[in-house]
Amino acid sequence: MLHATFMPTQTNSATVSGYVMPAEWEPHAATWLGWPHNATDWPGKFAVIPWVYGEMARKISAGETIRLIVRHNKDKQFARHVFKQVGVDLRKIQFVFHPTNRGWTRDTGPIFVKRKLPGIRRRDVRTETSIVHFHFNGWAKYGNWRKDTRVPETAAHRLGKKLYHAEFEGKPFVIEGGGIEVNGRGTLLSTEECYLDPKIQVRNPGLGKKEIEATLKNYLGVKNIFWLARGPKGDDTHGHIDDICRFVNAKTLVLVREKNPRDENYKPLAENWDRIRDLRLEDGGKPEVVELPMPAPLYFDGVRLPASYANFYICNAAVIVPTFNDPNDRVALGILGELFRDRPVVGIHAVDLVWGFGSLHCLTQQQPA
């Protein structure tokens, strides 16, 4: 357990030393979660959210450690109570003390990169992981983010890892983990809506496609970047890829499709299907693209929510998938179950969770082994 202390960031580029961001399905040392405390993210529903975390933790901790970010001892004791009630092995939980604004760890937490180190003998394979700090700024929308943006610093200190300060020409560079999707072999997916829109939620003012791609390649070790168009309605991140398109292995991805032509998601998601035909992987090969359905429109208090089966999380012991009391729940679980043969695919009820405009993947961040 660690109280928040900070270490100086390094400004040298991660890729110079051969680092690459691993794929999510590769073995994890741990999953990072941020304990929920900001009731304004789930107005009227906050009381049930810690229990959703409990179910997530139960599935994740079956195969790896959970590093849970808590603000203080009161948060820690409440989390222990919830986890104990639902049957989580508390020996699998490590508490990291750090003040936070919110708990969306996919976007605020440490993004890990990995490299091979030379061994004493030719057959020796050693690896090293480090952290890239991408300077979260509240999705260029909210004002309360300054505690969250320092989470990677605390993580680096906690783990004794190198911390690389992402920048472009001396200025902090902003990207969220939910806005990028990698296959661990050199290909990265994102959306134009999220990072290339020149007017709405602009993370890096003054930077265009060329500069953003160069910076992503520099820090994540990717060679090949492909841009889809837009995400589903209700997503206040303005087009995060993890609600749209996900790799399930190095050469296969799932892409959501809305089949109802009267639904407001029909056209933007159809445009992504038009674009994906042009995607070539880092080796020039064409990926297999599998259709993932969308649930029926989900509203709360008159607001359309960004419910998507693509917001699943791949952990060591399972693939956890958000479900929405919808007939397509079993369809989506069946599709993903056929694609992930090495671990079970399980649903977690997310109707309450998605009222916070995010779901399972948005709350998690993997630490590679």
C-alpha positions as a LaTeX table, in Angstrom:
\begin{tabular}{lrrr}
\hline
Residue & $x$ (\AA) & $y$ (\AA) & $z$ (\AA) \\
\hline
Met1 & 0.00 & 0.00 & 0.00 \\
Leu2 & 1.29 & 3.47 & $-0.87$ \\
His3 & 0.30 & 7.03 & $-0.25$ \\
Ala4 & 0.58 & 9.35 & $-3.26$ \\
Thr5 & 4.13 & 10.48 & $-3.87$ \\
Phe6 & 5.51 & 11.60 & $-7.17$ \\
Met7 & 8.66 & 11.08 & $-9.16$ \\
Pro8 & 10.11 & 13.25 & $-11.94$ \\
Thr9 & 8.99 & 12.31 & $-15.43$ \\
Gln10 & 11.42 & 11.46 & $-18.21$ \\
Thr11 & 11.07 & 13.17 & $-21.54$ \\
Asn12 & 12.91 & 10.72 & $-23.77$ \\
Ser13 & 10.96 & 8.70 & $-26.30$ \\
Ala14 & 9.90 & 5.17 & $-25.37$ \\
Thr15 & 10.29 & 3.76 & $-28.86$ \\
Val16 & 13.98 & 4.66 & $-29.08$ \\
Ser17 & 14.58 & 1.85 & $-26.60$ \\
Gly18 & 12.34 & $-0.64$ & $-28.44$ \\
Tyr19 & 9.16 & $-0.46$ & $-26.36$ \\
Val20 & 5.79 & $-1.68$ & $-27.71$ \\
Met21 & 2.33 & $-1.57$ & $-26.14$ \\
Pro22 & 1.26 & $-5.22$ & $-25.70$ \\
Ala23 & $-2.16$ & $-6.51$ & $-26.73$ \\
Glu24 & $-4.76$ & $-6.83$ & $-24.00$ \\
Trp25 & $-5.04$ & $-10.62$ & $-24.32$ \\
Glu26 & $-1.35$ & $-11.10$ & $-23.52$ \\
Pro27 & $-0.59$ & $-12.22$ & $-19.92$ \\
His28 & $-1.20$ & $-9.64$ & $-17.19$ \\
Ala29 & 0.68 & $-9.05$ & $-13.97$ \\
Ala30 & $-2.31$ & $-7.10$ & $-12.67$ \\
Thr31 & $-5.40$ & $-5.04$ & $-13.49$ \\
Trp32 & $-5.67$ & $-1.46$ & $-12.22$ \\
Leu33 & $-9.05$ & $-0.19$ & $-11.04$ \\
Gly34 & $-10.07$ & 3.11 & $-9.44$ \\
Trp35 & $-12.60$ & 2.78 & $-6.62$ \\
Pro36 & $-15.79$ & 4.78 & $-7.46$ \\
His37 & $-16.60$ & 7.77 & $-5.30$ \\
Asn38 & $-17.88$ & 10.55 & $-7.59$ \\
Ala39 & $-21.66$ & 10.26 & $-7.33$ \\
Thr40 & $-22.15$ & 12.86 & $-10.08$ \\
Asp41 & $-21.02$ & 10.24 & $-12.62$ \\
Trp42 & $-24.06$ & 8.09 & $-11.76$ \\
Pro43 & $-26.71$ & 10.50 & $-10.41$ \\
Gly44 & $-29.51$ & 8.55 & $-8.75$ \\
Lys45 & $-27.73$ & 5.21 & $-9.26$ \\
Phe46 & $-24.45$ & 5.56 & $-7.42$ \\
Ala47 & $-25.38$ & 3.23 & $-4.55$ \\
Val48 & $-25.29$ & 0.15 & $-6.80$ \\
Ile49 & $-22.00$ & 0.93 & $-8.58$ \\
Pro50 & $-19.61$ & $-0.43$ & $-5.91$ \\
Trp51 & $-21.42$ & $-3.76$ & $-6.17$ \\
Val52 & $-20.81$ & $-3.86$ & $-9.92$ \\
Tyr53 & $-17.15$ & $-3.33$ & $-9.09$ \\
Gly54 & $-17.42$ & $-6.25$ & $-6.71$ \\
Glu55 & $-18.58$ & $-8.55$ & $-9.49$ \\
Met56 & $-15.86$ & $-7.26$ & $-11.82$ \\
Ala57 & $-13.24$ & $-7.84$ & $-9.14$ \\
Arg58 & $-14.51$ & $-11.35$ & $-8.49$ \\
Lys59 & $-13.97$ & $-12.34$ & $-12.12$ \\
Ile60 & $-10.69$ & $-10.49$ & $-12.64$ \\
Ser61 & $-9.02$ & $-11.55$ & $-9.39$ \\
Ala62 & $-9.51$ & $-15.22$ & $-10.25$ \\
Gly63 & $-6.50$ & $-14.88$ & $-12.55$ \\
Glu64 & $-4.46$ & $-11.87$ & $-11.48$ \\
Thr65 & $-3.81$ & $-9.23$ & $-8.84$ \\
Ile66 & $-6.01$ & $-6.14$ & $-8.72$ \\
Arg67 & $-4.30$ & $-2.86$ & $-7.88$ \\
Leu68 & $-7.16$ & $-0.75$ & $-6.53$ \\
Ile69 & $-6.70$ & 3.03 & $-6.37$ \\
Val70 & $-8.39$ & 4.46 & $-3.27$ \\
Arg71 & $-8.35$ & 7.99 & $-1.87$ \\
His72 & $-8.11$ & 7.12 & 1.82 \\
Asn73 & $-8.65$ & 4.43 & 4.43 \\
Lys74 & $-12.44$ & 4.89 & 4.40 \\
Asp75 & $-12.54$ & 3.95 & 0.69 \\
Lys76 & $-10.29$ & 1.00 & 1.41 \\
Gln77 & $-12.49$ & $-0.34$ & 4.19 \\
Phe78 & $-15.66$ & 0.01 & 2.10 \\
Ala79 & $-14.02$ & $-1.74$ & $-0.85$ \\
Arg80 & $-12.88$ & $-4.58$ & 1.43 \\
His81 & $-16.45$ & $-4.91$ & 2.73 \\
Val82 & $-17.93$ & $-5.10$ & $-0.77$ \\
Phe83 & $-15.32$ & $-7.55$ & $-2.03$ \\
Lys84 & $-15.66$ & $-9.79$ & 1.02 \\
Gln85 & $-19.44$ & $-9.88$ & 0.63 \\
Val86 & $-19.25$ & $-11.06$ & $-2.99$ \\
Gly87 & $-16.50$ & $-13.60$ & $-2.41$ \\
Val88 & $-13.35$ & $-11.87$ & $-3.66$ \\
Asp89 & $-10.11$ & $-13.24$ & $-2.24$ \\
Leu90 & $-8.77$ & $-10.15$ & $-0.48$ \\
Arg91 & $-5.23$ & $-11.48$ & $-0.78$ \\
Lys92 & $-5.50$ & $-10.66$ & $-4.52$ \\
Ile93 & $-6.20$ & $-6.96$ & $-3.84$ \\
Gln94 & $-3.41$ & $-4.41$ & $-3.44$ \\
Phe95 & $-4.51$ & $-0.94$ & $-2.38$ \\
Val96 & $-2.77$ & 2.11 & $-3.84$ \\
Phe97 & $-3.56$ & 5.41 & $-2.15$ \\
His98 & $-3.94$ & 8.32 & $-4.55$ \\
Pro99 & $-6.45$ & 11.23 & $-4.65$ \\
Thr100 & $-8.71$ & 10.96 & $-7.70$ \\
Asn101 & $-11.49$ & 12.92 & $-9.38$ \\
Arg102 & $-13.11$ & 9.89 & $-10.99$ \\
Gly103 & $-12.50$ & 6.19 & $-11.50$ \\
Trp104 & $-12.21$ & 5.76 & $-15.26$ \\
Thr105 & $-8.83$ & 4.04 & $-15.09$ \\
Arg106 & $-8.68$ & 3.11 & $-18.77$ \\
Asp107 & $-8.24$ & 6.82 & $-19.51$ \\
Thr108 & $-6.46$ & 8.07 & $-16.39$ \\
Gly109 & $-4.34$ & 5.10 & $-15.35$ \\
Pro110 & $-0.86$ & 3.95 & $-16.39$ \\
Ile111 & $-0.41$ & 2.82 & $-20.00$ \\
Phe112 & 2.29 & 0.18 & $-20.06$ \\
Val113 & 4.81 & $-0.53$ & $-22.79$ \\
Lys114 & 7.18 & $-3.48$ & $-22.93$ \\
Arg115 & 10.54 & $-4.36$ & $-24.49$ \\
Lys116 & 12.82 & $-7.37$ & $-24.70$ \\
Leu117 & 16.17 & $-7.26$ & $-22.98$ \\
Pro118 & 19.25 & $-9.17$ & $-24.14$ \\
Gly119 & 19.90 & $-12.32$ & $-22.14$ \\
Ile120 & 23.18 & $-13.82$ & $-21.02$ \\
Arg121 & 22.62 & $-16.69$ & $-23.45$ \\
Arg122 & 20.93 & $-16.57$ & $-26.82$ \\
Arg123 & 17.89 & $-18.46$ & $-25.58$ \\
Asp124 & 17.40 & $-16.22$ & $-22.54$ \\
Val125 & 14.42 & $-13.89$ & $-23.00$ \\
Arg126 & 13.97 & $-11.13$ & $-20.44$ \\
Thr127 & 11.48 & $-8.29$ & $-20.66$ \\
Glu128 & 11.02 & $-4.89$ & $-19.07$ \\
Thr129 & 7.87 & $-2.80$ & $-18.73$ \\
Ser130 & 7.64 & 0.96 & $-18.39$ \\
Ile131 & 4.80 & 3.50 & $-18.24$ \\
Val132 & 3.88 & 6.26 & $-20.68$ \\
His133 & 2.19 & 9.31 & $-19.18$ \\
Phe134 & $-0.29$ & 10.68 & $-21.73$ \\
His135 & $-1.50$ & 13.64 & $-19.61$ \\
Phe136 & $-5.23$ & 13.10 & $-19.18$ \\
Asn137 & $-7.22$ & 16.39 & $-19.34$ \\
Gly138 & $-10.81$ & 15.37 & $-18.60$ \\
Trp139 & $-11.52$ & 14.36 & $-22.22$ \\
Ala140 & $-11.10$ & 18.05 & $-23.07$ \\
Lys141 & $-14.58$ & 18.48 & $-21.60$ \\
Tyr142 & $-14.60$ & 18.43 & $-17.80$ \\
Gly143 & $-12.71$ & 20.71 & $-15.45$ \\
Asn144 & $-12.03$ & 18.30 & $-12.58$ \\
Trp145 & $-9.13$ & 16.16 & $-13.79$ \\
Arg146 & $-5.94$ & 17.40 & $-12.16$ \\
Lys147 & $-5.82$ & 14.62 & $-9.56$ \\
Asp148 & $-6.52$ & 11.95 & $-12.16$ \\
Thr149 & $-3.77$ & 13.06 & $-14.50$ \\
Arg150 & $-1.13$ & 12.20 & $-11.88$ \\
Val151 & $-2.16$ & 8.56 & $-11.44$ \\
Pro152 & 0.59 & 7.29 & $-13.81$ \\
Glu153 & 3.20 & 9.03 & $-11.66$ \\
Thr154 & 2.01 & 7.24 & $-8.55$ \\
Ala155 & 1.88 & 3.94 & $-10.44$ \\
Ala156 & 5.46 & 4.37 & $-11.65$ \\
His157 & 6.64 & 5.10 & $-8.12$ \\
Arg158 & 4.65 & 2.19 & $-6.67$ \\
Leu159 & 6.13 & $-0.27$ & $-9.14$ \\
Gly160 & 9.59 & 1.22 & $-9.54$ \\
Lys161 & 9.02 & 1.68 & $-13.29$ \\
Lys162 & 10.46 & 4.20 & $-15.72$ \\
Leu163 & 7.94 & 6.89 & $-16.59$ \\
Tyr164 & 8.01 & 8.47 & $-20.05$ \\
His165 & 6.49 & 11.92 & $-20.39$ \\
Ala166 & 4.54 & 11.96 & $-23.68$ \\
Glu167 & 5.01 & 15.21 & $-25.56$ \\
Phe168 & 5.12 & 16.77 & $-28.98$ \\
Glu169 & 7.66 & 19.55 & $-29.49$ \\
Gly170 & 7.92 & 20.11 & $-25.76$ \\
Lys171 & 4.17 & 20.25 & $-25.04$ \\
Pro172 & 2.30 & 17.54 & $-23.11$ \\
Phe173 & 0.53 & 15.12 & $-25.45$ \\
Val174 & $-2.96$ & 13.89 & $-24.51$ \\
Ile175 & $-4.52$ & 10.57 & $-25.42$ \\
Glu176 & $-6.81$ & 8.26 & $-23.42$ \\
Gly177 & $-6.49$ & 4.49 & $-23.22$ \\
Gly178 & $-10.08$ & 4.08 & $-24.38$ \\
Gly179 & $-9.29$ & 6.00 & $-27.54$ \\
Ile180 & $-6.69$ & 3.56 & $-28.84$ \\
Glu181 & $-6.81$ & $-0.16$ & $-29.69$ \\
Val182 & $-3.67$ & $-2.18$ & $-30.48$ \\
Asn183 & $-2.98$ & $-5.72$ & $-31.64$ \\
Gly184 & 0.45 & $-5.80$ & $-30.00$ \\
Arg185 & 2.15 & $-6.40$ & $-33.35$ \\
Gly186 & 2.28 & $-2.86$ & $-34.68$ \\
Thr187 & $-1.26$ & $-1.83$ & $-35.65$ \\
Leu188 & $-3.30$ & 0.80 & $-33.80$ \\
Leu189 & $-6.95$ & 1.79 & $-34.37$ \\
Ser190 & $-8.66$ & 5.03 & $-33.37$ \\
Thr191 & $-11.39$ & 7.36 & $-34.66$ \\
Glu192 & $-11.30$ & 10.69 & $-36.44$ \\
Glu193 & $-14.22$ & 11.88 & $-34.30$ \\
Cys194 & $-12.18$ & 11.52 & $-31.12$ \\
Tyr195 & $-8.74$ & 12.85 & $-31.99$ \\
Leu196 & $-8.91$ & 14.58 & $-35.38$ \\
Asp197 & $-11.97$ & 16.81 & $-34.92$ \\
Pro198 & $-10.64$ & 20.39 & $-35.00$ \\
Lys199 & $-13.46$ & 21.93 & $-32.92$ \\
Ile200 & $-15.05$ & 19.46 & $-30.46$ \\
Gln201 & $-13.18$ & 18.16 & $-27.39$ \\
Val202 & $-9.79$ & 18.91 & $-28.93$ \\
Arg203 & $-7.16$ & 17.11 & $-26.84$ \\
Asn204 & $-4.09$ & 18.48 & $-28.61$ \\
Pro205 & $-4.86$ & 21.92 & $-30.12$ \\
Gly206 & $-2.84$ & 22.70 & $-33.22$ \\
Leu207 & $-1.86$ & 19.10 & $-33.94$ \\
Gly208 & $-3.15$ & 17.35 & $-37.04$ \\
Lys209 & $-3.22$ & 13.75 & $-38.18$ \\
Lys210 & 0.48 & 13.72 & $-39.12$ \\
Glu211 & 1.68 & 14.99 & $-35.75$ \\
Ile212 & $-0.67$ & 12.76 & $-33.75$ \\
Glu213 & 0.33 & 9.65 & $-35.68$ \\
Ala214 & 4.02 & 10.44 & $-35.28$ \\
Thr215 & 3.62 & 10.81 & $-31.52$ \\
Leu216 & 1.64 & 7.58 & $-31.14$ \\
Lys217 & 4.28 & 5.71 & $-33.11$ \\
Asn218 & 6.99 & 7.30 & $-31.02$ \\
Tyr219 & 5.63 & 6.27 & $-27.62$ \\
Leu220 & 3.66 & 3.07 & $-28.31$ \\
Gly221 & 5.95 & 1.39 & $-30.82$ \\
Val222 & 3.22 & 1.05 & $-33.47$ \\
Lys223 & 3.96 & 1.18 & $-37.18$ \\
Asn224 & 0.51 & 1.22 & $-38.71$ \\
Ile225 & $-2.42$ & 3.50 & $-37.71$ \\
Phe226 & $-5.94$ & 3.25 & $-39.11$ \\
Trp227 & $-8.76$ & 5.72 & $-38.49$ \\
Leu228 & $-12.42$ & 4.76 & $-38.29$ \\
Ala229 & $-15.05$ & 7.48 & $-38.43$ \\
Arg230 & $-17.38$ & 7.82 & $-35.43$ \\
Gly231 & $-18.76$ & 6.09 & $-32.40$ \\
Pro232 & $-22.28$ & 5.49 & $-31.06$ \\
Lys233 & $-24.56$ & 8.16 & $-29.66$ \\
Gly234 & $-24.32$ & 9.00 & $-26.00$ \\
Asp235 & $-20.54$ & 8.67 & $-25.75$ \\
Asp236 & $-19.32$ & 11.82 & $-24.07$ \\
Thr237 & $-15.71$ & 10.96 & $-24.88$ \\
His238 & $-16.60$ & 11.87 & $-28.47$ \\
Gly239 & $-15.77$ & 8.62 & $-30.24$ \\
His240 & $-13.65$ & 6.27 & $-28.15$ \\
Ile241 & $-12.66$ & 3.21 & $-30.16$ \\
Asp242 & $-13.40$ & 0.79 & $-27.28$ \\
Asp243 & $-17.13$ & 1.19 & $-27.88$ \\
Ile244 & $-16.72$ & 0.42 & $-31.58$ \\
Cys245 & $-13.94$ & $-1.91$ & $-32.70$ \\
Arg246 & $-11.68$ & $-4.30$ & $-30.78$ \\
Phe247 & $-8.96$ & $-6.77$ & $-31.64$ \\
Val248 & $-9.57$ & $-10.29$ & $-30.29$ \\
Asn249 & $-6.25$ & $-11.59$ & $-31.65$ \\
Ala250 & $-3.47$ & $-10.22$ & $-33.83$ \\
Lys251 & $-5.41$ & $-10.69$ & $-37.07$ \\
Thr252 & $-9.09$ & $-10.65$ & $-36.04$ \\
Leu253 & $-11.29$ & $-7.83$ & $-34.81$ \\
Val254 & $-14.92$ & $-7.29$ & $-33.91$ \\
Leu255 & $-16.80$ & $-4.25$ & $-35.20$ \\
Val256 & $-20.24$ & $-3.17$ & $-33.97$ \\
Arg257 & $-23.09$ & $-2.80$ & $-36.44$ \\
Glu258 & $-26.56$ & $-1.29$ & $-36.02$ \\
Lys259 & $-29.06$ & $-3.07$ & $-38.29$ \\
Asn260 & $-32.09$ & $-0.87$ & $-37.64$ \\
Pro261 & $-32.04$ & 1.85 & $-40.33$ \\
Arg262 & $-34.26$ & 4.05 & $-38.16$ \\
Asp263 & $-31.77$ & 4.08 & $-35.31$ \\
Glu264 & $-29.56$ & 7.19 & $-35.07$ \\
Asn265 & $-26.50$ & 4.92 & $-34.85$ \\
Tyr266 & $-27.21$ & 3.24 & $-38.18$ \\
Lys267 & $-25.37$ & 5.65 & $-40.48$ \\
Pro268 & $-22.27$ & 6.43 & $-38.38$ \\
Leu269 & $-21.64$ & 2.76 & $-37.62$ \\
Ala270 & $-22.27$ & 1.80 & $-41.27$ \\
Glu271 & $-19.55$ & 4.28 & $-42.29$ \\
Asn272 & $-17.09$ & 2.37 & $-40.12$ \\
Trp273 & $-17.97$ & $-0.81$ & $-42.00$ \\
Asp274 & $-17.28$ & 0.97 & $-45.29$ \\
Arg275 & $-13.89$ & 2.10 & $-44.02$ \\
Ile276 & $-12.77$ & $-1.19$ & $-42.48$ \\
Arg277 & $-12.53$ & $-2.74$ & $-45.95$ \\
Asp278 & $-9.39$ & $-0.66$ & $-46.47$ \\
Leu279 & $-7.65$ & $-1.77$ & $-43.28$ \\
Arg280 & $-4.40$ & $-3.62$ & $-43.75$ \\
Leu281 & $-2.36$ & $-4.86$ & $-40.82$ \\
Glu282 & 1.28 & $-4.08$ & $-40.16$ \\
Asp283 & 2.35 & $-7.00$ & $-42.35$ \\
Gly284 & 0.09 & $-5.91$ & $-45.23$ \\
Gly285 & $-2.45$ & $-8.66$ & $-44.54$ \\
Lys286 & $-6.19$ & $-8.14$ & $-44.40$ \\
Pro287 & $-7.77$ & $-8.82$ & $-41.01$ \\
Glu288 & $-10.84$ & $-10.94$ & $-40.38$ \\
Val289 & $-13.69$ & $-8.63$ & $-39.31$ \\
Val290 & $-16.50$ & $-10.15$ & $-37.23$ \\
Glu291 & $-19.82$ & $-8.37$ & $-36.74$ \\
Leu292 & $-20.85$ & $-7.61$ & $-33.18$ \\
Pro293 & $-24.48$ & $-6.54$ & $-32.64$ \\
Met294 & $-25.67$ & $-3.50$ & $-30.75$ \\
Pro295 & $-28.25$ & $-3.68$ & $-27.98$ \\
Ala296 & $-31.55$ & $-1.87$ & $-28.45$ \\
Pro297 & $-31.39$ & 1.84 & $-27.55$ \\
Leu298 & $-30.96$ & 2.28 & $-23.81$ \\
Tyr299 & $-32.15$ & 5.45 & $-22.11$ \\
Phe300 & $-32.18$ & 6.76 & $-18.56$ \\
Asp301 & $-33.79$ & 10.02 & $-17.53$ \\
Gly302 & $-34.32$ & 10.75 & $-21.23$ \\
Val303 & $-30.61$ & 10.41 & $-22.07$ \\
Arg304 & $-29.32$ & 7.96 & $-24.70$ \\
Leu305 & $-26.56$ & 5.86 & $-23.17$ \\
Pro306 & $-23.48$ & 4.50 & $-25.02$ \\
Ala307 & $-24.34$ & 0.83 & $-24.47$ \\
Ser308 & $-22.02$ & $-1.38$ & $-26.51$ \\
Tyr309 & $-20.85$ & $-4.98$ & $-26.28$ \\
Ala310 & $-17.48$ & $-3.86$ & $-27.64$ \\
Asn311 & $-16.61$ & $-2.44$ & $-24.22$ \\
Phe312 & $-15.46$ & $-5.84$ & $-22.95$ \\
Tyr313 & $-12.27$ & $-6.41$ & $-20.95$ \\
Ile314 & $-9.84$ & $-9.28$ & $-21.55$ \\
Cys315 & $-8.24$ & $-10.44$ & $-18.30$ \\
Asn316 & $-6.22$ & $-13.55$ & $-17.52$ \\
Ala317 & $-9.11$ & $-15.63$ & $-16.20$ \\
Ala318 & $-11.99$ & $-14.43$ & $-18.40$ \\
Val319 & $-13.38$ & $-11.98$ & $-20.90$ \\
Ile320 & $-15.96$ & $-9.86$ & $-19.08$ \\
Val321 & $-18.66$ & $-8.40$ & $-21.32$ \\
Pro322 & $-21.25$ & $-5.72$ & $-20.47$ \\
Thr323 & $-24.86$ & $-6.92$ & $-20.77$ \\
Phe324 & $-28.02$ & $-4.83$ & $-20.89$ \\
Asn325 & $-31.07$ & $-7.07$ & $-20.31$ \\
Asp326 & $-31.36$ & $-7.27$ & $-24.11$ \\
Pro327 & $-32.01$ & $-10.20$ & $-26.48$ \\
Asn328 & $-28.68$ & $-9.45$ & $-28.15$ \\
Asp329 & $-26.84$ & $-10.13$ & $-24.89$ \\
Arg330 & $-26.68$ & $-13.85$ & $-25.61$ \\
Val331 & $-25.84$ & $-13.21$ & $-29.28$ \\
Ala332 & $-22.86$ & $-11.05$ & $-28.36$ \\
Leu333 & $-21.68$ & $-13.48$ & $-25.69$ \\
Gly334 & $-21.94$ & $-16.33$ & $-28.19$ \\
Ile335 & $-19.90$ & $-14.49$ & $-30.85$ \\
Leu336 & $-17.17$ & $-13.58$ & $-28.37$ \\
Gly337 & $-17.24$ & $-17.08$ & $-26.89$ \\
Glu338 & $-16.39$ & $-18.51$ & $-30.31$ \\
Leu339 & $-13.52$ & $-16.06$ & $-30.72$ \\
Phe340 & $-11.98$ & $-16.51$ & $-27.28$ \\
Arg341 & $-11.37$ & $-20.23$ & $-26.84$ \\
Asp342 & $-8.62$ & $-19.91$ & $-24.22$ \\
Arg343 & $-10.72$ & $-18.33$ & $-21.45$ \\
Pro344 & $-14.42$ & $-18.13$ & $-20.54$ \\
Val345 & $-16.58$ & $-15.25$ & $-21.78$ \\
Val346 & $-18.93$ & $-14.01$ & $-19.05$ \\
Gly347 & $-21.52$ & $-11.25$ & $-18.92$ \\
Ile348 & $-21.72$ & $-8.57$ & $-16.24$ \\
His349 & $-24.90$ & $-6.55$ & $-15.86$ \\
Ala350 & $-24.05$ & $-2.99$ & $-16.94$ \\
Val351 & $-27.39$ & $-1.16$ & $-17.25$ \\
Asp352 & $-26.60$ & 0.88 & $-14.14$ \\
Leu353 & $-22.89$ & 1.20 & $-14.91$ \\
Val354 & $-23.37$ & 2.70 & $-18.38$ \\
Trp355 & $-25.34$ & 5.58 & $-16.88$ \\
Gly356 & $-21.85$ & 6.91 & $-16.16$ \\
Phe357 & $-21.28$ & 6.97 & $-19.97$ \\
Gly358 & $-18.78$ & 4.13 & $-19.73$ \\
Ser359 & $-18.58$ & 0.44 & $-18.97$ \\
Leu360 & $-16.21$ & $-2.41$ & $-18.08$ \\
His361 & $-13.31$ & $-1.59$ & $-20.39$ \\
Cys362 & $-13.46$ & 2.07 & $-19.44$ \\
Leu363 & $-12.88$ & 1.21 & $-15.77$ \\
Thr364 & $-9.92$ & $-1.16$ & $-16.21$ \\
Gln365 & $-6.29$ & $-0.87$ & $-17.24$ \\
Gln366 & $-4.05$ & $-3.89$ & $-17.71$ \\
Gln367 & $-0.50$ & $-4.19$ & $-16.47$ \\
Pro368 & 1.35 & $-6.68$ & $-18.69$ \\
Ala369 & 3.41 & $-9.46$ & $-17.15$ \\
\hline
\end{tabular}
